[in-house]
Structure formats: structure tokens, C-alpha cells
Amino acid sequence: MADKDILVVQSKVKTYIKESSGMNTSGNVAPRLSQLVKQLCQQAMQNAQKDGRKTVMDRDFPSLGE
């Protein structure tokens, strides 16, 4: 997978932001969110690997202060 691949559905992000805040969304948002998703996935994969698993689970992702 290339570093430039977009992992988020841009139209969904734009709709969510518009409906939640009335704000518009810059074209640079999807690439940045994809970068963040990739970082979270990398961390989750490392956590699963440390536990000796080949399956990434929800618990492998870091808490974001929910």
C-alpha cells in the first residue's frame, strides 16, 4: 500500500463535519486523517504482535480519551 493511499471516505468525513458543526472541510483533511489512521493501525499491529496474535483487535488500538 502506498503512503499516498487514502484510507477514509472523504465524502463521509465532509458530511460529518458539515452536519456536526456547519463547517466546510479542506481538501487536505483526508490525507491527514489517513496518515493518523495508518499510525494507529501500526501501533495496534505492534500490540497484537506483542500478545502473540496474528489478529488485530479493538483492544489493540490506543484509547483516545473517550
SEKEBA-653629 format. One record per atom (N, C-alpha, C): x, y, z; residue number from 1; residue in one letter; atom name. Coordinates in nm, 2 decimals, m for minus. Layout:
BEGIN
X/Y/Z/n/res/atom
X/Y/Z/NUM/A/CA
...
% end
This chain:
BEGIN
X/Y/Z/n/res/atom
0.09/m0.12/0.00/1/M/N
0.00/0.00/0.00/1/M/CA
0.09/0.12/0.00/1/M/C
0.06/0.21/m0.09/2/A/N
0.14/0.33/m0.10/2/A/CA
0.11/0.43/0.01/2/A/C
0.21/0.51/0.05/3/D/N
0.20/0.61/0.15/3/D/CA
0.09/0.71/0.12/3/D/C
0.06/0.73/m0.01/4/K/N
m0.04/0.84/m0.05/4/K/CA
m0.18/0.78/m0.06/4/K/C
m0.20/0.65/m0.03/5/D/N
m0.33/0.59/m0.03/5/D/CA
m0.42/0.66/0.07/5/D/C
m0.55/0.69/0.03/6/I/N
m0.64/0.75/0.12/6/I/CA
m0.73/0.64/0.19/6/I/C
m0.73/0.63/0.32/7/L/N
m0.80/0.52/0.39/7/L/CA
m0.94/0.57/0.44/7/L/C
m0.97/0.69/0.43/8/V/N
m1.10/0.74/0.48/8/V/CA
m1.19/0.78/0.36/8/V/C
m1.32/0.77/0.38/9/V/N
m1.41/0.81/0.28/9/V/CA
m1.43/0.96/0.30/9/V/C
m1.38/1.04/0.20/10/Q/N
m1.38/1.18/0.22/10/Q/CA
m1.52/1.24/0.22/10/Q/C
m1.61/1.19/0.14/11/S/N
m1.75/1.24/0.15/11/S/CA
m1.81/1.22/0.28/11/S/C
m1.78/1.11/0.35/12/K/N
m1.84/1.08/0.48/12/K/CA
m1.78/1.18/0.58/12/K/C
m1.65/1.21/0.57/13/V/N
m1.59/1.30/0.67/13/V/CA
m1.65/1.44/0.65/13/V/C
m1.66/1.48/0.52/14/K/N
m1.71/1.61/0.49/14/K/CA
m1.86/1.63/0.54/14/K/C
m1.94/1.52/0.52/15/T/N
m2.07/1.52/0.57/15/T/CA
m2.08/1.53/0.72/15/T/C
m2.00/1.45/0.79/16/Y/N
m2.00/1.45/0.93/16/Y/CA
m1.96/1.59/0.99/16/Y/C
m1.86/1.65/0.93/17/I/N
m1.82/1.78/0.98/17/I/CA
m1.92/1.89/0.95/17/I/C
m1.98/1.88/0.83/18/K/N
m2.08/1.98/0.80/18/K/CA
m2.20/1.97/0.89/18/K/C
m2.25/1.84/0.91/19/E/N
m2.37/1.82/0.99/19/E/CA
m2.34/1.85/1.14/19/E/C
m2.22/1.82/1.18/20/S/N
m2.19/1.84/1.33/20/S/CA
m2.16/1.99/1.36/20/S/C
m2.10/2.06/1.27/21/S/N
m2.06/2.20/1.30/21/S/CA
m2.10/2.31/1.20/21/S/C
m2.15/2.27/1.08/22/G/N
m2.18/2.37/0.98/22/G/CA
m2.06/2.41/0.91/22/G/C
m1.94/2.36/0.94/23/M/N
m1.82/2.40/0.88/23/M/CA
m1.79/2.32/0.75/23/M/C
m1.71/2.38/0.66/24/N/N
m1.66/2.31/0.54/24/N/CA
m1.53/2.24/0.58/24/N/C
m1.49/2.15/0.48/25/T/N
m1.37/2.07/0.51/25/T/CA
m1.27/2.09/0.40/25/T/C
m1.15/2.12/0.43/26/S/N
m1.04/2.14/0.34/26/S/CA
m1.00/2.01/0.27/26/S/C
m0.95/2.02/0.15/27/G/N
m0.91/1.90/0.07/27/G/CA
m0.79/1.83/0.14/27/G/C
m0.72/1.89/0.23/28/N/N
m0.61/1.83/0.29/28/N/CA
m0.64/1.74/0.41/28/N/C
m0.77/1.74/0.45/29/V/N
m0.82/1.67/0.57/29/V/CA
m0.81/1.51/0.54/29/V/C
m0.85/1.46/0.43/30/A/N
m0.85/1.32/0.41/30/A/CA
m0.71/1.26/0.41/30/A/C
m0.61/1.32/0.35/31/P/N
m0.47/1.27/0.36/31/P/CA
m0.42/1.27/0.50/31/P/C
m0.45/1.37/0.58/32/R/N
m0.40/1.38/0.71/32/R/CA
m0.47/1.28/0.80/32/R/C
m0.60/1.26/0.78/33/L/N
m0.67/1.16/0.86/33/L/CA
m0.62/1.02/0.82/33/L/C
m0.59/1.00/0.70/34/S/N
m0.53/0.87/0.65/34/S/CA
m0.40/0.84/0.72/34/S/C
m0.32/0.94/0.73/35/Q/N
m0.19/0.93/0.80/35/Q/CA
m0.21/0.89/0.95/35/Q/C
m0.30/0.95/1.01/36/L/N
m0.33/0.92/1.15/36/L/CA
m0.39/0.78/1.17/36/L/C
m0.47/0.74/1.07/37/V/N
m0.53/0.60/1.08/37/V/CA
m0.41/0.50/1.06/37/V/C
m0.32/0.53/0.97/38/K/N
m0.21/0.44/0.95/38/K/CA
m0.12/0.43/1.07/38/K/C
m0.10/0.54/1.14/39/Q/N
m0.02/0.54/1.26/39/Q/CA
m0.09/0.46/1.37/39/Q/C
m0.22/0.47/1.39/40/L/N
m0.30/0.40/1.48/40/L/CA
m0.30/0.25/1.45/40/L/C
m0.31/0.21/1.32/41/C/N
m0.30/0.07/1.28/41/C/CA
m0.17/0.01/1.31/41/C/C
m0.06/0.09/1.28/42/Q/N
0.07/0.04/1.31/42/Q/CA
0.09/0.01/1.46/42/Q/C
0.04/0.09/1.54/43/Q/N
0.05/0.07/1.69/43/Q/CA
m0.03/m0.05/1.73/43/Q/C
m0.15/m0.06/1.67/44/A/N
m0.24/m0.18/1.70/44/A/CA
m0.17/m0.31/1.65/44/A/C
m0.11/m0.31/1.54/45/M/N
m0.04/m0.43/1.49/45/M/CA
0.07/m0.47/1.58/45/M/C
0.15/m0.37/1.63/46/Q/N
0.26/m0.40/1.72/46/Q/CA
0.20/m0.46/1.85/46/Q/C
0.09/m0.40/1.90/47/N/N
0.03/m0.45/2.02/47/N/CA
m0.02/m0.60/2.01/47/N/C
m0.08/m0.63/1.89/48/A/N
m0.12/m0.76/1.87/48/A/CA
m0.01/m0.86/1.86/48/A/C
0.10/m0.82/1.79/49/Q/N
0.22/m0.90/1.78/49/Q/CA
0.28/m0.92/1.91/49/Q/C
0.29/m0.82/2.00/50/K/N
0.34/m0.84/2.14/50/K/CA
0.27/m0.95/2.21/50/K/C
0.13/m0.96/2.19/51/D/N
0.05/m1.05/2.25/51/D/CA
0.05/m1.19/2.18/51/D/C
0.13/m1.20/2.08/52/G/N
0.15/m1.33/2.01/52/G/CA
0.03/m1.36/1.92/52/G/C
m0.04/m1.26/1.88/53/R/N
m0.16/m1.28/1.79/53/R/CA
m0.13/m1.24/1.65/53/R/C
m0.20/m1.29/1.56/54/K/N
m0.20/m1.25/1.42/54/K/CA
m0.33/m1.18/1.38/54/K/C
m0.41/m1.15/1.48/55/T/N
m0.53/m1.08/1.46/55/T/CA
m0.53/m0.95/1.54/55/T/C
m0.56/m0.84/1.47/56/V/N
m0.57/m0.71/1.53/56/V/CA
m0.71/m0.70/1.59/56/V/C
m0.72/m0.66/1.71/57/M/N
m0.85/m0.65/1.78/57/M/CA
m0.87/m0.50/1.82/57/M/C
m0.99/m0.47/1.86/58/D/N
m1.02/m0.33/1.90/58/D/CA
m0.94/m0.29/2.02/58/D/C
m0.91/m0.39/2.11/59/R/N
m0.83/m0.35/2.23/59/R/CA
m0.68/m0.32/2.20/59/R/C
m0.64/m0.35/2.08/60/D/N
m0.50/m0.32/2.04/60/D/CA
m0.48/m0.17/2.00/60/D/C
m0.59/m0.10/1.98/61/F/N
m0.58/0.04/1.95/61/F/CA
m0.58/0.12/2.08/61/F/C
m0.49/0.23/2.07/62/P/N
m0.48/0.31/2.19/62/P/CA
m0.61/0.39/2.22/62/P/C
m0.64/0.41/2.35/63/S/N
m0.75/0.49/2.39/63/S/CA
m0.73/0.64/2.35/63/S/C
m0.83/0.70/2.30/64/L/N
m0.82/0.84/2.26/64/L/CA
m0.90/0.93/2.36/64/L/C
m0.91/0.89/2.48/65/G/N
m0.97/0.97/2.58/65/G/CA
m1.12/0.98/2.57/65/G/C
m1.18/0.87/2.54/66/E/N
m1.33/0.86/2.52/66/E/CA
m1.40/0.88/2.65/66/E/C
% end
